[in-house]
Amino acid sequence: QVQLMESGGGLVQAGGSLRLSCVVSERTFSAYVMGWFRQAPGKEREFLARITWNGENTVYADSVKGRFTVAKDTPINTWYLQMNNLNAEDTAVYYCAASNRRRLGKFHYDYWGQGTQVTVSE
């Protein structure tokens, strides 16, 4: 069973940066896209960004465009979410997720990481 393993969360002051990492356990595993999501307490899960499996194309939610960047380091099978200029509203549990299903133009994410907590203090 393919596993996604995140790391890099923590406590950061407002205006600071963090980089989250997501490693896929099976090097031969392939999907359409790797997505990044977050869920704050009492809120629904929010899509942040996605990157194609070959690392060439990206899409961002308006809420993070210009502050967050997704990337892939192919040789080490690791995906990154670089987060800059963080604020208190970015406090949430962050997840990476892989999609190898697409229906009616939407990606369906079947493989999820365990989540990593990001807390931004004022």
VOPAGU-2260 file (C-alpha; in pm, 1 decimal, decimal comma):
REM VOPAGU-2260
SITE   aa  ch    i         X         Y         Z
SITE  GLN   A    0       0,0       0,0       0,0
SITE  VAL   A    1     141,9     334,5    -103,4
SITE  GLN   A    2     203,1     573,8     181,8
SITE  LEU   A    3     252,6     948,7     179,0
SITE  MET   A    4     464,7    1086,6     459,9
SITE  GLU   A    5     464,5    1455,2     544,9
SITE  SER   A    6     703,1    1653,4     753,9
SITE  GLY   A    7     805,3    2009,7     818,1
SITE  GLY   A    8     517,1    2149,7    1018,6
SITE  GLY   A    9     565,7    2346,4    1336,5
SITE  LEU   A   10     524,0    2678,3    1508,7
SITE  VAL   A   11     619,5    2994,0    1323,2
SITE  GLN   A   12     566,4    3363,6    1380,9
SITE  ALA   A   13     345,4    3567,3    1153,0
SITE  GLY   A   14     537,2    3675,4     847,3
SITE  GLY   A   15     760,9    3370,4     864,8
SITE  SER   A   16     804,3    3074,2     633,4
SITE  LEU   A   17     785,5    2697,7     645,6
SITE  ARG   A   18     851,5    2425,9     393,5
SITE  LEU   A   19     647,7    2108,5     408,3
SITE  SER   A   20     772,1    1788,2     250,8
SITE  CYS   A   21     580,1    1486,9     126,0
SITE  VAL   A   22     752,9    1160,8      39,1
SITE  VAL   A   23     581,6     877,6    -146,0
SITE  SER   A   24     682,0     535,7     -13,7
SITE  GLU   A   25     679,2     358,5    -349,2
SITE  ARG   A   26     917,5     505,5    -601,8
SITE  THR   A   27     736,7     332,8    -887,1
SITE  PHE   A   28     400,4     477,4    -788,3
SITE  SER   A   29     260,4     723,9   -1038,5
SITE  ALA   A   30     -44,5     946,0   -1035,5
SITE  TYR   A   31    -188,2    1245,8   -1217,2
SITE  VAL   A   32    -119,7    1507,9    -955,8
SITE  MET   A   33      -0,8    1570,4    -601,6
SITE  GLY   A   34    -228,9    1804,5    -417,2
SITE  TRP   A   35    -190,4    2001,3     -96,2
SITE  PHE   A   36    -479,5    2068,4     139,0
SITE  ARG   A   37    -535,2    2203,2     486,2
SITE  GLN   A   38    -801,7    2183,2     749,5
SITE  ALA   A   39    -840,6    2429,3    1032,8
SITE  PRO   A   40   -1044,9    2349,4    1344,2
SITE  GLY   A   41   -1414,7    2375,0    1275,9
SITE  LYS   A   42   -1360,8    2434,1     904,5
SITE  GLU   A   43   -1387,6    2222,4     593,9
SITE  ARG   A   44   -1083,4    2089,7     420,5
SITE  GLU   A   45    -944,6    2346,0     179,0
SITE  PHE   A   46    -762,2    2286,7    -145,7
SITE  LEU   A   47    -438,5    2485,2    -167,6
SITE  ALA   A   48    -245,4    2374,6    -473,4
SITE  ARG   A   49    -159,0    2085,9    -697,6
SITE  ILE   A   50     130,8    1989,9    -919,3
SITE  THR   A   51     138,7    1739,1   -1201,5
SITE  TRP   A   52     330,7    1421,7   -1137,0
SITE  ASN   A   53     606,3    1527,2   -1373,1
SITE  GLY   A   54     638,6    1852,6   -1180,5
SITE  GLU   A   55     574,1    2072,5   -1481,1
SITE  ASN   A   56     235,3    2228,4   -1415,5
SITE  THR   A   57      87,2    2386,5   -1106,4
SITE  VAL   A   58    -245,8    2527,9    -990,9
SITE  TYR   A   59    -303,9    2742,4    -682,7
SITE  ALA   A   60    -604,0    2848,4    -482,1
SITE  ASP   A   61    -655,7    3222,4    -472,7
SITE  SER   A   62    -608,6    3221,8     -95,0
SITE  VAL   A   63    -242,7    3119,0    -126,5
SITE  LYS   A   64    -142,8    3238,6    -471,8
SITE  GLY   A   65     175,1    3439,1    -452,9
SITE  ARG   A   66     262,8    3311,5    -103,3
SITE  PHE   A   67     277,0    2932,8    -146,1
SITE  THR   A   68     476,0    2737,6    -401,8
SITE  VAL   A   69     460,6    2368,7    -485,1
SITE  ALA   A   70     752,8    2182,1    -631,5
SITE  LYS   A   71     887,6    1833,5    -686,3
SITE  ASP   A   72    1235,5    1695,4    -638,8
SITE  THR   A   73    1220,0    1398,5    -871,7
SITE  PRO   A   74    1546,2    1221,9    -777,9
SITE  ILE   A   75    1434,4    1185,1    -417,4
SITE  ASN   A   76    1063,0    1138,6    -490,3
SITE  THR   A   77     971,1    1430,1    -266,9
SITE  TRP   A   78     712,4    1704,0    -309,2
SITE  TYR   A   79     730,8    2038,6    -133,7
SITE  LEU   A   80     495,2    2311,8     -25,3
SITE  GLN   A   81     689,9    2629,5      41,1
SITE  MET   A   82     484,2    2870,1     249,7
SITE  ASN   A   83     586,8    3233,5     287,5
SITE  ASN   A   84     443,6    3534,2     466,2
SITE  LEU   A   85     234,9    3316,2     692,9
SITE  ASN   A   86     -43,2    3459,0     905,7
SITE  ALA   A   87    -268,9    3328,7    1179,2
SITE  GLU   A   88    -532,6    3224,2     926,9
SITE  ASP   A   89    -285,3    2973,1     786,4
SITE  THR   A   90    -295,5    2773,8    1110,5
SITE  ALA   A   91    -422,3    2427,7    1021,0
SITE  VAL   A   92    -329,8    2067,8     964,6
SITE  TYR   A   93    -172,3    2035,8     620,8
SITE  TYR   A   94    -200,5    1729,9     400,1
SITE  CYS   A   95     -51,0    1607,4      78,7
SITE  ALA   A   96    -262,3    1377,9    -137,4
SITE  ALA   A   97    -213,2    1195,0    -464,7
SITE  SER   A   98    -474,7    1156,0    -734,1
SITE  ASN   A   99    -473,2     893,8   -1004,4
SITE  ARG   A  100    -843,0     924,9   -1081,8
SITE  ARG   A  101   -1011,7    1197,6   -1274,3
SITE  ARG   A  102   -1382,6    1217,6   -1341,7
SITE  LEU   A  103   -1577,4    1497,5   -1505,3
SITE  GLY   A  104   -1272,3    1718,8   -1490,3
SITE  LYS   A  105   -1216,5    1676,3   -1117,4
SITE  PHE   A  106    -929,6    1496,7    -952,3
SITE  HIS   A  107   -1018,6    1240,2    -688,5
SITE  TYR   A  108    -756,1    1199,0    -420,0
SITE  ASP   A  109    -727,7     845,7    -290,2
SITE  TYR   A  110    -389,4     859,3    -117,5
SITE  TRP   A  111    -339,3    1089,5     178,0
SITE  GLY   A  112     -61,6    1171,8     416,0
SITE  GLN   A  113    -112,2    1172,6     789,9
SITE  GLY   A  114    -109,7    1550,6     812,6
SITE  THR   A  115     129,2    1791,6     976,2
SITE  GLN   A  116      32,3    2074,9    1208,9
SITE  VAL   A  117     122,9    2430,1    1118,4
SITE  THR   A  118      65,1    2695,1    1382,4
SITE  VAL   A  119     124,0    3062,6    1313,2
SITE  SER   A  120     150,8    3293,7    1611,2
SITE  GLU   A  121      87,0    3666,3    1597,3
